[in-house]
Amino acid sequence: MTAPRLRPALAAIPTYKAGKGPTRRDDGLVTYKVSSNENPYPPLPRVQQVITETAALVNRYPDPASQELVAAIADYCAVPGDHVAVATGAVALCYQFAHATAGPGDEVVFAWRSFEAYPILTAVSGATAVAVPLAEDLSHDLPAMAAAVTDRTRLVFVCSPNNPTGTVVSQQQLEEFLAAVPKDVLVILDEAYIEFNSDPNAAQGLSTYPDHPNLVVLRTFSKAYGLAGLRVGYAIAHPPVIEALNKTALPFGVSVIAQAAATASLADDVELLDRVRALKGQRRDLTDGLRAAGFEIPESQANFVWFGLGNRSSSFAQVCEEAGLAVRVFPGEGVRVTVGEPEANDRLIDIATVWEQEDPADESGLH
């Protein structure tokens, strides 16, 4: 039977790998999924009420322009309404940016390792990925990224805090980078985890983009707001960029429930900020505990920690799985673990402590 003719390039494009859940167990052990950087807290009570009430409206199409949500975001971020676009998660906006800017013969620059979707969406658009290695401290090497920009470059992704290492770009580094990059190259500052940042020197997209028409600030309701299952992200940029995003958007993409829940989340952020502060405190305790166990944990400004274990990564992930923790392994590179429930964090420290004592690395980080 003849198969449908698909683009040959698809054969070389990897499938996005989401974090897996823990294996079901029959021994009564409570398991935890700490592989997807989800918020362990459920949506705020008022937001849950709005979700329930709005469910009765799903027989109708959502507002295709998400006008109420866009207005709420603009008010919350103190930006004009025509500087805001929303989509089904920040990753959807990344795909839209790629389709709006790059195609065959063009280049997209990003750090590596960084968000796993960047090389995938670049390949889907037909452009060429230019992956620039992280600096020694696992942060973006912005001078090297600037040097990688050519006359074929159309798009640059800067992820801060970086997924999966948790490191940030400083405001000075961002300003110097923007000064070095041609003004016709679009720069995306992906701030999906910015609510968890505690570094006063970290780049601040909202205060920076007004002076840079080629800079976009990307944020999401999936992480700090606990709405990962509803898929809402937003971009803040100058109107020509927003217009391009709207042209590449999926019609009726953001659901009725998602629009209402995100709007309600912005209106009731006091408890949300308390939860974020609690997670940041738990991140500090988790980092301290892991370092005391002998691990070199980078200073994370996100809701996860990074183990740079190299060839030991899969072994550690397997031990975690056996102990009821589903973590995110990047074979040969490292393991990323979300700051989850306090019980999950405590278990991770216990697992890591025993594992490092029983299976220590040599000076090269290998067995």
C-alpha positions as CSV (number, residue, x, y, z in Angstrom):
1,M,0.0,0.0,0.0
2,T,1.3,3.4,-0.9
3,A,1.9,5.7,2.1
4,P,1.0,9.4,2.1
5,R,3.8,11.6,0.9
6,L,5.2,13.6,3.8
7,R,8.0,16.1,4.0
8,P,11.3,14.1,4.0
9,A,12.7,16.5,6.6
10,L,10.3,15.1,9.2
11,A,12.4,11.9,9.4
12,A,15.2,13.7,11.0
13,I,13.1,15.7,13.5
14,P,13.0,14.2,17.0
15,T,9.7,14.0,18.9
16,Y,9.4,16.2,21.9
17,K,10.0,14.1,25.1
18,A,7.7,15.1,27.9
19,G,8.6,14.2,31.5
20,K,7.2,10.7,32.4
21,G,5.1,9.9,35.4
22,P,6.2,7.4,38.0
23,T,5.6,3.7,37.5
24,R,2.5,2.3,39.2
25,R,3.4,0.3,42.3
26,D,1.7,-2.3,44.4
27,D,3.8,-1.9,47.6
28,G,1.9,1.2,48.9
29,L,4.9,3.6,48.4
30,V,3.7,7.1,47.5
31,T,5.2,8.1,44.2
32,Y,5.9,11.6,42.9
33,K,6.3,13.1,39.4
34,V,9.1,15.6,39.5
35,S,10.1,15.4,35.9
36,S,8.0,18.1,34.2
37,N,8.6,21.3,36.3
38,E,4.9,21.3,37.3
39,N,3.7,23.3,40.3
40,P,2.9,20.9,43.1
41,Y,0.1,23.2,44.3
42,P,-3.3,23.0,42.6
43,P,-4.8,26.2,41.1
44,L,-5.9,28.9,43.6
45,P,-9.4,28.2,45.1
46,R,-10.9,31.2,43.3
47,V,-9.4,30.0,40.1
48,Q,-10.8,26.5,40.6
49,Q,-14.2,28.1,41.1
50,V,-13.9,30.1,37.9
51,I,-12.8,26.9,36.0
52,T,-15.9,25.1,37.3
53,E,-18.3,28.0,36.4
54,T,-16.7,28.4,32.9
55,A,-17.1,24.7,32.1
56,A,-20.7,25.4,31.3
57,L,-19.6,27.6,28.3
58,V,-17.5,25.1,26.4
59,N,-20.3,24.6,23.9
60,R,-19.3,28.0,22.5
61,Y,-16.1,29.1,20.7
62,P,-13.7,31.1,22.8
63,D,-13.0,34.7,22.0
64,P,-10.4,34.4,19.2
65,A,-8.6,37.5,20.4
66,S,-8.7,36.6,24.1
67,Q,-9.6,40.3,24.7
68,E,-10.3,40.1,28.4
69,L,-7.1,38.1,29.1
70,V,-5.0,40.4,26.9
71,A,-6.3,43.4,28.8
72,A,-5.6,41.7,32.2
73,I,-2.0,40.9,31.1
74,A,-1.4,44.4,29.8
75,D,-2.7,45.9,33.1
76,Y,-0.7,43.4,35.2
77,C,2.6,44.0,33.2
78,A,1.9,47.8,32.8
79,V,2.2,47.6,29.0
80,P,-0.1,48.7,26.1
81,G,-2.7,46.1,25.0
82,D,-1.4,46.0,21.5
83,H,1.9,44.8,22.9
84,V,0.4,41.5,24.1
85,A,-0.3,38.2,22.4
86,V,-1.5,34.9,23.9
87,A,-1.4,31.3,22.8
88,T,-1.7,27.7,24.0
89,G,1.4,27.8,26.2
90,A,4.8,29.6,25.7
91,V,6.0,26.8,23.5
92,A,3.2,27.5,21.0
93,L,4.5,31.0,20.8
94,C,8.0,29.7,20.1
95,Y,6.6,27.8,17.2
96,Q,4.8,30.9,15.9
97,F,8.0,32.9,16.1
98,A,9.9,30.3,14.1
99,H,7.2,30.2,11.4
100,A,7.0,34.0,11.3
101,T,10.8,34.6,11.0
102,A,12.6,31.6,9.7
103,G,12.5,29.1,6.8
104,P,14.9,27.2,4.6
105,G,18.3,28.9,4.3
106,D,17.7,30.8,7.6
107,E,19.3,30.2,11.0
108,V,18.0,30.1,14.5
109,V,20.5,30.5,17.4
110,F,20.0,29.2,20.9
111,A,22.1,28.0,23.8
112,W,22.6,24.2,24.4
113,R,21.6,22.6,26.5
114,S,18.4,24.7,26.8
115,F,14.7,24.1,26.2
116,E,14.3,20.9,24.2
117,A,11.7,22.4,21.9
118,Y,14.1,25.0,20.3
119,P,15.9,22.6,17.9
120,I,12.6,20.8,17.1
121,L,10.6,23.9,16.2
122,T,13.6,25.2,14.2
123,A,13.7,22.0,12.1
124,V,9.9,22.0,11.6
125,S,10.2,25.6,10.1
126,G,12.9,24.3,7.7
127,A,15.6,26.6,9.2
128,T,19.0,25.5,10.4
129,A,19.7,25.3,14.2
130,V,22.8,26.9,15.6
131,A,23.4,25.5,19.1
132,V,26.0,27.4,21.1
133,P,27.4,25.5,24.2
134,L,26.7,26.9,27.6
135,A,29.4,28.6,29.5
136,E,31.4,26.7,32.2
137,D,29.0,27.8,34.9
138,L,26.1,26.4,32.8
139,S,24.7,29.8,31.9
140,H,24.3,31.3,28.4
141,D,27.5,32.2,26.8
142,L,26.1,35.4,25.2
143,P,29.3,36.6,23.6
144,A,29.6,33.3,21.8
145,M,26.0,33.4,20.8
146,A,26.5,37.0,19.5
147,A,29.5,35.7,17.5
148,A,27.3,32.9,16.1
149,V,24.9,35.4,14.5
150,T,25.3,35.7,10.8
151,D,23.4,37.4,8.0
152,R,21.3,34.3,7.8
153,T,20.2,34.5,11.4
154,R,16.6,35.4,11.9
155,L,15.8,34.3,15.4
156,V,17.6,33.9,18.7
157,F,16.3,32.3,21.9
158,V,17.6,33.3,25.3
159,C,16.2,31.2,28.1
160,S,16.5,32.9,31.5
161,P,16.2,31.1,33.9
162,N,17.5,28.4,31.7
163,N,15.8,25.1,31.3
164,P,17.2,22.7,32.5
165,T,20.2,24.2,34.4
166,G,18.3,27.0,36.2
167,T,20.9,29.7,35.5
168,V,20.1,33.2,34.6
169,V,21.4,35.9,32.2
170,S,22.3,39.2,34.0
171,Q,20.8,42.5,32.9
172,Q,24.2,43.8,31.9
173,Q,24.8,40.7,29.8
174,L,21.5,41.1,28.1
175,E,22.1,44.7,27.3
176,E,25.5,44.0,25.8
177,F,24.1,41.1,23.8
178,L,21.3,43.3,22.4
179,A,23.9,45.9,21.4
180,A,25.9,43.3,19.5
181,V,23.0,41.7,17.6
182,P,21.7,43.3,14.4
183,K,18.4,45.1,14.9
184,D,16.7,43.0,12.3
185,V,17.3,39.8,14.2
186,L,14.4,38.9,16.6
187,V,15.6,38.0,20.2
188,I,13.2,36.0,22.4
189,L,13.8,36.3,26.1
190,D,12.1,33.1,27.4
191,E,11.1,33.9,31.0
192,A,8.9,30.9,31.6
193,Y,10.4,30.6,35.1
194,I,10.9,34.2,36.0
195,E,8.6,34.2,39.0
196,F,11.0,31.9,40.8
197,N,14.0,34.2,40.3
198,S,15.7,35.6,43.4
199,D,18.8,37.1,41.7
200,P,18.6,40.9,41.7
201,N,21.0,41.1,38.8
202,A,19.0,38.9,36.5
203,A,17.8,40.3,33.3
204,Q,14.3,41.9,33.4
205,G,12.6,41.6,30.1
206,L,9.6,44.0,30.9
207,S,11.9,46.9,31.6
208,T,14.2,46.2,28.7
209,Y,11.9,45.5,25.7
210,P,10.5,49.1,25.3
211,D,13.9,50.3,24.1
212,H,14.5,47.3,21.8
213,P,11.9,46.7,19.0
214,N,13.6,43.3,18.3
215,L,13.2,42.0,21.8
216,V,10.3,39.8,22.9
217,V,9.4,38.8,26.4
218,L,7.9,35.3,26.7
219,R,6.0,34.1,29.8
220,T,3.6,31.4,30.8
221,F,0.8,30.5,33.2
222,S,2.0,26.9,33.3
223,K,4.7,27.1,36.1
224,A,4.2,29.6,38.9
225,Y,0.4,29.9,38.3
226,G,-0.2,26.1,38.2
227,L,-2.2,26.0,35.0
228,A,0.0,23.7,33.0
229,G,-3.0,21.6,32.0
230,L,-4.8,24.5,30.5
231,R,-2.0,25.8,28.2
232,V,-1.7,29.5,28.3
233,G,1.4,31.6,27.5
234,Y,1.9,35.2,26.4
235,A,4.3,37.3,24.6
236,I,5.1,41.0,25.1
237,A,6.6,42.9,22.2
238,H,6.2,45.9,19.9
239,P,3.1,45.9,17.7
240,P,4.7,44.7,14.4
241,V,5.9,41.6,16.2
242,I,2.5,41.0,17.8
243,E,0.8,41.4,14.5
244,A,3.1,38.7,13.0
245,L,2.3,36.4,15.9
246,N,-1.5,36.9,15.4
247,K,-1.1,36.0,11.8
248,T,0.6,32.7,12.7
249,A,-1.8,31.9,15.5
250,L,-4.1,28.9,15.6
251,P,-7.7,30.3,15.5
252,F,-9.6,29.8,18.8
253,G,-6.4,28.4,20.3
254,V,-6.8,29.4,23.9
255,S,-9.9,27.8,25.4
256,V,-12.8,29.5,27.2
257,I,-11.7,27.8,30.5
258,A,-8.0,28.7,30.0
259,Q,-8.8,32.4,29.3
260,A,-11.0,32.7,32.3
261,A,-8.6,30.8,34.6
262,A,-5.6,32.9,33.6
263,T,-7.5,36.1,34.0
264,A,-8.6,35.1,37.4
265,S,-5.0,34.1,38.4
266,L,-3.8,37.6,37.6
267,A,-6.5,39.2,39.7
268,D,-5.7,37.1,42.8
269,D,-1.9,36.8,43.0
270,V,-1.3,37.4,46.7
271,E,-1.7,33.7,47.7
272,L,0.1,32.8,44.5
273,L,3.2,34.8,45.5
274,D,3.1,33.2,48.9
275,R,3.3,29.8,47.2
276,V,6.1,30.9,45.0
277,R,8.0,32.1,48.1
278,A,7.4,28.8,49.7
279,L,8.8,26.9,46.6
280,K,11.8,29.2,46.5
281,G,12.5,28.3,50.2
282,Q,12.1,24.6,49.5
283,R,14.5,25.0,46.5
284,R,17.1,26.5,48.9
285,D,16.7,23.7,51.4
286,L,16.9,21.1,48.6
287,T,20.0,22.7,47.1
288,D,21.7,22.9,50.4
289,G,20.9,19.2,51.2
290,L,22.2,18.0,47.9
291,R,25.4,20.0,48.1
292,A,25.9,18.6,51.6
293,A,25.6,15.2,50.1
294,G,28.5,16.0,47.7
295,F,26.7,17.1,44.6
296,E,27.7,20.2,42.6
297,I,24.3,21.8,42.1
298,P,24.2,25.1,40.1
299,E,22.4,28.0,41.7
300,S,18.9,27.6,40.2
301,Q,16.5,30.5,39.8
302,A,13.8,28.2,38.5
303,N,11.5,25.6,40.2
304,F,14.0,22.7,39.6
305,V,17.6,21.7,40.2
306,W,20.1,20.2,37.8
307,F,22.5,17.3,38.4
308,G,25.3,17.5,35.9
309,L,26.1,13.8,36.2
310,G,27.3,13.1,32.6
311,N,27.5,9.3,32.0
312,R,26.1,8.6,35.5
313,S,22.8,10.3,34.7
314,S,20.8,7.3,33.6
315,S,22.0,5.3,36.6
316,F,20.8,8.0,39.0
317,A,17.5,8.4,37.3
318,Q,16.9,4.6,37.5
319,V,17.6,4.7,41.3
320,C,15.1,7.6,41.7
321,E,12.5,5.6,39.7
322,E,13.0,2.6,41.9
323,A,12.4,4.8,44.9
324,G,9.2,6.3,43.6
325,L,10.5,9.5,42.0
326,A,10.1,10.1,38.3
327,V,12.8,12.6,37.2
328,R,13.9,13.9,33.8
329,V,17.0,12.4,32.5
330,F,19.2,13.7,29.7
331,P,21.4,10.7,29.0
332,G,25.0,11.4,29.0
333,E,24.4,15.0,30.4
334,G,22.4,15.3,33.5
335,V,19.2,14.9,35.5
336,R,16.6,17.7,36.1
337,V,14.4,17.4,39.2
338,T,11.4,19.7,39.9
339,V,11.0,21.2,43.4
340,G,8.0,19.2,44.3
341,E,6.1,18.3,47.4
342,P,8.2,18.6,50.6
343,E,8.1,14.8,51.0
344,A,9.4,14.4,47.4
345,N,12.2,16.9,48.1
346,D,13.2,15.1,51.3
347,R,13.2,11.7,49.5
348,L,15.4,13.1,46.8
349,I,18.0,14.2,49.3
350,D,17.9,10.8,51.0
351,I,18.2,8.9,47.6
352,A,21.0,11.2,46.4
353,T,23.0,10.9,49.7
354,V,22.9,7.1,49.7
355,W,23.6,6.9,45.9
356,E,26.6,9.1,46.1
357,Q,28.1,7.2,49.0
358,E,27.6,3.8,47.3
359,D,28.4,4.8,43.8
360,P,30.8,7.8,43.8
361,A,32.2,9.4,40.7
362,D,35.9,9.5,40.0
363,E,37.7,12.8,39.3
364,S,36.4,12.8,35.8
365,G,32.8,12.4,36.9
366,L,32.7,8.8,35.4
367,H,32.5,5.4,37.0
